[in-house]
Amino acid sequence: MKKRLLTCVIAMLSVMAFAQNHLTENVSPLAGMVKNLGSVNKNSVSQESQSMPRTHAPHKAGTVVVPPAGLKCDEYVLFAIDIDDKKASGVLSLGFDGNDIYVSGVCKELPNAWIKGTRNGDKITFASGQYLGKVGGVLEMYFAGYDSNTNKLSDVVFDYDVAANTITSKQVVMINDNDKNPSFYYAYTYTSLLKVTERAGTPATPQIDKIFLSKIGAAPRLMFTIPLVDTNGNAMKSSKITYKIYSDIHHTMAPVTFHKSEYVKLEEDITEIPYDYTDNKNIYTGDIDLLMDYTKWNRIGVKVTYNGGGESHDSAIGWFSLADADTLPAGVKSVEYILNVEDANYDNDPETRIIKVAIDGDNVYMSGLASRFPEGWIKGKKTGDKIVFPADKYMGEFIVPGSKEVQHYYFNPAADVEFLFNEEEQHYTADAYTIYYADETSETGLSNFDNYEDVEVLPIEDMAAVPEQPEMNSFEKNWRGDYFVTFDVYAKNKEGEYIMPSKLSYQLFFDKGDGVATPYVFTSSFYGLKSDMTTIPYNLTTDNGTISNEGDYHTVILNTRDVASWTRFGVKSIYNGGGETYETPTHWIDVNKSLGIDEVGVTVANTVLYDIQGRRVDDNTKGLLIKKINMTDGSVKTMRIMK
C-alpha cells in the first residue's frame, strides 16, 4: 500500500489573516535555526522518496502520550508560518484535564498521536521530545521545540488567552526524528491555535500548490491547500467542509469525478470529497494522485463548500495553469519596437505602444502584445517571410498592481496568428489577434481583453531628440482619500517620431503659489523603491500599485493627503537618446480646478465609471476603468484610471 509520509499538519494550506499579523514583527525565529543548522529541511524525505526507508537509523522510540479516559475535546485550527515563510494550517483536537492539556493531530499521518502540555496561569508548556509514533512502519516522529541561541531542542511555551480561546507561540516547533538533537522533517513558527465556533461563512479561496511529477514511476500528484477559515478569517469546522476538483478543457469548466475503475479503493464514484476523507491509497486531504489523462486540460482547480451554521456557501475556484508560459532565453537580447493596431473593442480606434522583439535563430519572441500584461512573452517560428505564433498560447500570470488579484492571459485562443516579415525594413504585419484572460478564481472561462486588427510592428531609431510635451490629465482623490494624478508621457519626439522608451523618463512638480517648481520626491518607503527618486523611468510600475502605466498613460498615487497649499501640479519629460539629453517644459494643471473647485462656478456634476468592456460599474470596482466626468456647464471629460 502506498503511504504518504510526512504530510504533517504544517502542509501548506491557504489561510487568511489570522497568522498574518505576526509577519510584520521581527525576523522569524526560523531564520536562526536555518543559520545554525546550515540547511533547510536537511533531513526531510523528498516527495519522490516518501515511500522509501530512511538510510540512517532513527533514535530509539519513546512512549506515546495517552489521554485520560473520557477526555472532552474541542476542535481547534492551527495556523503557523512554515520554513519557506508560507502560511500553514491544520485541524487539531484539544482537551483540558485540570492543568493538563492534550492535543492530537500535530502530525496528520498519526492522527491519534497526542502531545501533553501543562498550564500555569496564562502559559502552557509542552515538553520537547514527545514521541508521536512511527509512520509507514519506517519513520519515527517526535514533537520538539528549538532554541536558536543554543542550537538545542527546547520546550515550547504558549501564551493562553482564555477570553479569546487562542493559544499562541513564536517559538520554533519541529517534527523531529529524535528526542535529543535538532534533525527536523518540518519546522514552523508563529503558531496559533484557535478554537472553532461553528457559524455560517464563505470559505476562503483554496490554492493548488503544484503537480508533483515523480521520477520513480508513480502517478502525478496534485498538491493543494484547503483553507480552514472563511473569508472573514473565522475558523471553520472541518467536518462541515467538502471540496471538488475542477478541470478546464478548452476553457470549459466542470467538476472532476473520481471513478472506482481507476481509484480501486473507492467503493463508488466520487465528485464531492469530505475534507478529511482518504482512501488510504490515492486520495488524501491536499494530496491526490492524478490517475486520469489531464494533459489536455488548460487548468486544474479546486472549490470548497462549507455547510456550517445551517447554511451552505461555496468558495471561488482556485486555479492552477497546466501550461508553461514562454520566456526569453538567457543571453537573447530584445529590441524596442512600435506596435500599431486598431482596437476592435472600441470602434477600431487606433492604438500605439512600445513592445519588445527578440530573434534567436528561427525563433521570434514578442512581449507587450497584451496591453495590460507587457511582461508576457510569446514565441513564434520563422519560415521564410512568415512568422507563426501558435493559438491558445498561455502567456503567464499577472498580479494586478496594488492588489493580490491574479489574472491569467492567453494569446489568440481561436487560431494561429501569422505575421508577414519584411527583413530589410524589420517590419512585421498581421491581420488581427486577440488576448483573453481569466481571473484566478473565475468559473466562467476566458474574457476578451484585447481585440486588435491591422497589426503592424515597426522598429525605433535611437537618436538625439527633444521629447514631445507631456500632458497632465487630472489631479483627483480616490475612494480611500488618497490623491492621485494621471498624465501622458509620450514615447515620441516633438516631430511625432517614436523614441526609445528605455531612455525616456519624467519628473513631477508642485507649486505652492509662489511660482517655484518644487520636484516631487518619490520616497522609497511609500513607493517600494530602493532609494528616494525624483526622476522616474517611463516604463516603471511598482508592485504596490502606487506607480502604474499603460503605454503613455501614467497614474501616480501621491504620498500626501495635504495639498491645501498646492496651486499647480506638473510633469516634465527627459530623453537621453543618441548620447544627448533633452528636456521638455513642465506642463501644469490647476489643482483646484481638477478637484472640481472652480472659481468661475463650473464644478463636477457627477462621475460615472465603466469597465474596459463598456459596462457601468460602481465606485468599489478595482482595476483599469473608464471615468466619465460630467461638468455643471454640460462639458464632459473622459479618462482612463487604475483603481
ABEGO torsion letter per residue (X at the ends): XBBBBGBBAABBBBBBAAAAAAAABBBBAAAAAAAAAGBBGAABBBAAAAABBBABBBBBBBBBBBBBBGBBBBBBBBBBBBAAGBBBBBBBBBBBBEABBBBBGABAABAABBBBBBBBEABBBBBBGBBAEBBGGABBBBBBBBBAAAGBBBBBBBBBBAAAGBBBBABBBBBBABAABBBBABBBBGBBBBBBBBBBBBBBBBBBABBBBBAAGBBBBBBBBBBABBAAGBBBBAAABBBBBBBBBGGBBBBBBBBAAABAABABBBABBBAABBAGAABBBGBBBBABBAAABABBBBBBBBABGGBBBBBBBBBBBABBBBBBBBGBBBBBBBBBBBBAABGGBBBBBBBBBBBBEABBBBBGABAABAABBBBBBBBEABBBBBBGBBAEBBBBBGBABBBBBBBGAABBBBBBBBAAAGBBBBABBBBBBBBAABAAEBBBABBBBGBBBBBBBBBBBBBBBBBBABBBBBAAGBBBBBBBBBBBBAAGBBBBAAABBBBBBBBAGAGBBBBBBBBAAAAGBABBBABBBAABBBAAGABBBBEABBBBBBBBABAAABABBBBBBBBABGGBBBBBBBBBBBAAAAAGBBAAGBBBABBBBBBAAGBBBBAABBEBBBBBBBBAAGBBBBBBBBX
